[in-house]
């Protein structure tokens, strides 16, 4: 059923491949597939589902490092006259909040989705290749995502 879903069919068509085919990676339309999801629980779950789909239907993309995860900011602290402090996980955010306690004019923002991130921070942290946090997705990453969500990545492989 997944292979026939509209969303995944559109994704594979955009890449220039179809699930289960063996199109050489050199013929893909793009050099990389970048995954950017909301920095909340729903975004993490969605990323896990996409990863499992790719492992099952297009494993060579993951095995050869074509799929990258972009880390969206988890939170942000804005201070008057200074660039925002951006955090990428809960612990970093709490640490930054504690460090700014008592400072006047500090605004603390916990991002619940990409729409809550200002265009400037989104561009710096997620879009600009020189400053974004991104890494290649490995088969071990997909296995770990499956484990966390109670699935079996090994049975997901073709």
N, C-alpha and C positions, 0 to 999 in steps of 0.2 A: 504493500500500500504506500509506503513512504516513497518509493521510486516513482510513483505516478502522481504524487502531490504536486500542486501547482507551484508552490514555493521552491521546492527542490528541483523540479524540472526547469524552472526559470534560472536557477543558479547554475545548473550544469550547462544549460544552453548558452548562458552568458559567458561561461568559461570556454566554450567551444567543444565540449565533451558531453557525453550522455552516460548516465549511470550504467556500469557494467561493460562499457566499451574500453578499448585499449588504444585510444588516441595517444600518439607519442606526446610527451610533455612539451617538446619543442614546438608543437602545433597549437598549444593553448594561446588564447588571445592576450593573456596577461602574464607577467613574470611571477606574480604572487597573488595569493588570495589573502586579503587582510580582514580579520574578524574584529569588529569593534561592537561591543555589546554594552548595554546599560551596566553601571557599576553596582547593581543590586542583586538580590537573590534571583529574580526573574531573568536578568541578563546572564548570570552565571549558568542557570539551568538551560537557557537557550543556546549558549555557547557549547555546553556539553552535548546537546542534541545535534547541533551542526557538526561537531567533531566526530561523533559516532556515525552520522550519515556519511561523512567523507571517508572515514576508515572502512566502512562497509562497501561504499559504492565507488570510491575513487582513491584507494589506498596509496597509490603512487604519489599523489599530491603531498600527503603527509610524510611518507617514507623518504622523499627526496627534498623535503624542506621548502615546499612551495606555499604552505599555509602558515600564516603568522597571526599571532594574537597581539592586539594593541590594548594596552592597559589604560582604561579610562580613569580619571581621577575619582577617588572615593569621597574626598572632601576638600574644602578650601577655606583658608582664612584670609580675609581681606583686611588690610591695615591702611589707614589714610596715607596717601602719598607714596606707597610702596607696592611692588609687584605682589600678587597674591602668593601665599604659601599653599602649595598643593600637596595633598597626601594621597597615597595609593592603597592604603589599607586602614583598618580601624585603629590598630595600635599606633601607627604613625600620626593619624589624625588626633587621637587622644593626647599624645605627647606634645604635638604642636599647640593644641588648645591649652594644655597646662602651662606651657612656656609663655603664652600670651595673656594669662590671667592677670587682671588688674590694669591692662593697657587700655587707654580710652579709645573709643571709636572702632574697636575690633569687631568684625562681622564673621561669625562662624557659619559655614554652609555645609550640610551633609547632602551630597548629590544622590538623588534617588533614580535619576535617569539622565540620558544624554541631554535632554531638553533643559535641565537645570544648570548646565555648565555654560558659562558665558562663551560667546564666539571666540574671544581672545584666548581663553584658557583651553578651549577645545582645539583651536588651531595649534597652540604651542605643545599641548600634551598628547594629542591624538593624530593630527594631520601632518604637521611638518616633520619630514623624515629625519631632519637633523636633531630634533628635540623630543620626539615622541618616545614613549617606552613601548618597545615591541620586541618580540622574540619568536623564533621559528617554533612551530608546534611539532612535538615529537610523538612517535607512537606510544611512548611511555606516558606522555601527558594525557593522551586519550584513554589509555588503560586506567590511569588514576581518576579521571573524570567519571568513567564508568563505575569504578569501585565506589566513589563517593556517593553516586546516585543509585547504587544498588544494582547496577547492571553488570554485564559480562562483555568486555570489549573483545575478548577472544572469539566469542560467538558472533560478534558484529563483523569481524573480518570476513571477506568473501571466501 
